[in-house]
Amino acid sequence: MRRFVWIGWLMVSLFTNTIAQTNDTLIYAVGNITNAATKEAVVAKISYQSLPYGSRVGFISGSSFSFPLFDNEKYSITIEAPGFAVAKYMLDPAEANSERRVKRDVELGLPATAAHNAETVHTVGKVMRLDNLIFGVGNAKITPESFPELNEVAVMLHNNPKMIIQLEGHTDVKGDPKLNMKLSQDRVTAVKDYLIAKGVAKNKVRTKAYGGTRPISRENTEDSHKLNRRVEVRILEN
């Protein structure tokens, strides 16, 4: 009888240890879903499946997600919400952080046709990145290569008398956060000053500095850092 009890205890102990080990090594995919223009949470339908054969599938409804990546397999994830373009990503367990989380925040944008219309009619809430805006390294001096794009912004404001924009400055995540915040403010101020010099009314241009608090990518690569350094134009009124 004692032998039976001991064996039973051993089996329970081994099972418990196996479960604990699984929980200790299991990797989760987590993320939040927001509106790319307003940064507000968006309730979406999230579907996911393991790759390459889709042997594991799942569905979630909400503005965030969390699910396990079993057997260290890669997963595909699809996010759908009414009025937004469908977003699809691949999640790789190899990208997990020290807390065994693969974090993928998703910003949903307009469908292709709606985005094209927004460019034409300048929809309130539309965000446009100034891809050709270049500053000196570590400062707010605008280089001459930036002038054509900034001139287009000035023309847009002249052609839309009711339009009010917000210039939003972002840096990469490297360095001192306080200095990054100041640099992003100095840069959007420089852009505003340029537009005012082109005849744009001061009250039509607002500024907002984010420093490195809203990175597009958190990867520690030069391409990612370059992507994060940006000034965006948000249409507030029109």
N, C-alpha and C positions, 0 to 999 in steps of 0.2 A: 504493500500500500504506500509506504514511504517512497519507494522507488518510482511509483507512478506519479506521486505528487511532485517529486523533484524533476522528473522529465517534463511534466506539464508546465512547471514554473520556468524551466529552461526554454521551452518552445515559446512561451509568452514573452520572455526576456529577449530572445532573438528577434521575434516579430517586432517588438517595440523598438529595438535598436535599429532595425531595418527601416522602419517608418521615420525615425529620427534622422537617420542618415540621408534618406530621400529628401526630407524637408530641408536639411542643411545644404544640400547640393542643388536643389531645384532652382531654376532660373525663371523669372517672371518678366513678361512684357507689360509695361505700364505707360500711361500717357493721358494727356488731356486734349480735348477737342475744342477749338475756338474759331471764331469768325476772324479771318485774316485782316479784315478792314477795321473792325471795332474791338477786337481782342476779347469779345464776350464769349461765354461758354455756349456751345451748340450741342443740342441733343441729337445724336445720330445713331444710325444702325451700323454696328461694327461686326463684320464677319471675318473669321480667320481659319486658316487650315495649314497643316504641316506640309512641308515640301520634301521630296518632289511629288508624292503620290496622294496627298490629301487624306491620309489615313486618320488624322485627328482633325475635327472641325468644331467650331463653336460660334455662338452668336451673342452679342451684347447690345443693349440699348441704353444710351446715356451720353453724358458729356465727358466721360473718362472711361478707361478700360484697364483691366488687370487680369492676365491669364498666364498659366504656366507653359513654358516651352519644354515639353517632355522630351526625354532622350537626347537633349542637346540638338534637336532638329531645328532647321530654319523654318520660319513660318511666313506666309503671306497674309496681309491684313488689308481689308477694304472698308472704307468709311463712306457712308452715304447719308446725306441729309437734304431735305427739300430745299430747292433754290440754290444749291451749291454744286460745284463740280465734284465728281467722284474722286476720292484720293486713294491711291494704292501704294503700299510699301512692302518691303521685305525686311523681316526682323531676324537678326543673326545672334544666337547666344554668345558668340565670340566677342560681341560688343558690350557684354554685361559689365556693370560697374562693380565696385567692391562690395556692394550690398546685393549682388546677384540680380540686378535689375537692368533690363534693356529699356531705356527710357526713350519714347518717341512721342513728343507733343506734335499734334497735327493742326495746322491752320487751314481751314477750308476757304477757298476762293470762289469767285463767280464762275459759272460755266463759260466756255470759250465765246459763245455768241453774246452773252450778257456782258462779259468783260470788254468785248469789242465795242458794244454800245456805250458802256460806261466811259470808255476813252473818248467817245464822240460827244456825249452829252454831259460829261463831267459829273457823274452821279455823286451826291453827298456820301461821304464815307469811303470813297475811292482812294486808294493809296498807290502812289507812283514812285518808284525808286529812281533816283537820279544816277543812272549807271555811268555817265560820263563826267561826273563831278569829281575832280581830283584836287587834293590839298597837298601842301608840303608835308614831309614826314614829321609827324609829331606836332604840327602846328595848324593854324586855321587860315593860312594863306592860300587863296584860290589860284590855281594855275590857269594860264590862258586857254589850255585845252578845254576847260570847263565852260567857257563863255557861251558857245553856241547853244548848249543845252539850257543854261540859265536864261538866255535870251528867249528861248521858246516858252519857258515858264512865265516870263514877263509878258510876252504876247498873249498867252492864255489868260492872264489876269486882266490885261487891257481889254480883251475881247469879251470878258464876262464881268460886267460891272458889279454884280451882286456877289461875286465869288470871294470867299475868305478861305485861306489855306493855313495849314499848320506845318511848319518845317520841323521834322523830327530827326534828331541827331543820335547816331549810335557809334560806339567804338567796338573794338574787339574786347575780349575778356582778360587780356594780359595787363599786368601793371597795377598801379594803385587805383582803386575804384573812384576815389575822390578826384584824382587828376583826370581820369577818363571822363567823369561826369563834366568837369570843367571844360575839357577839350571838346566834347560833343556840343556843349552850349556855345562855346566860342565859334565853332564851325557853322552852326545854324544861324548865329548872329551875323557872321560874315556873309552868308548867303542872303539873309534879309537885307543887309546893307547894300549888297549888289543890286537886288531887285528895286530897292528904293531909289538907287542912283539911276535906274532905268525908267523912272517915272511912276513906279507902283506906289500907291498910297500906303503909308505905314500901317494903318489900321486893317489892311487887307492881309497882312502876313503876321502870323503868330509863331512862336517857337517853343519847342519842348525838347529837353535833353534827357536821354536815357542812359548815357554812358554805355557800359557793357552789360546792362541788366536784361536786355532782350535780344540775345544772340539768335541768329538763324540756325547756326550750327555750333555744337559744343565740342567738336573734334579738335584736337590739338595739332592742327596742320596749318601751314601758311595760307593755303587756299581757303580754309574755313575762316581764319582770322581776317583775310581780305574780304570775304563775303559779309562778315559781320560789320565791317567798317563802312558805314553808309549814311546818306541823308535821304529821307523819304518825304514826299509831299502828300499830305492828307487834306482832302477837300472837306471843309467844315460846313460851309454854306454856299449856296449858289441859287 
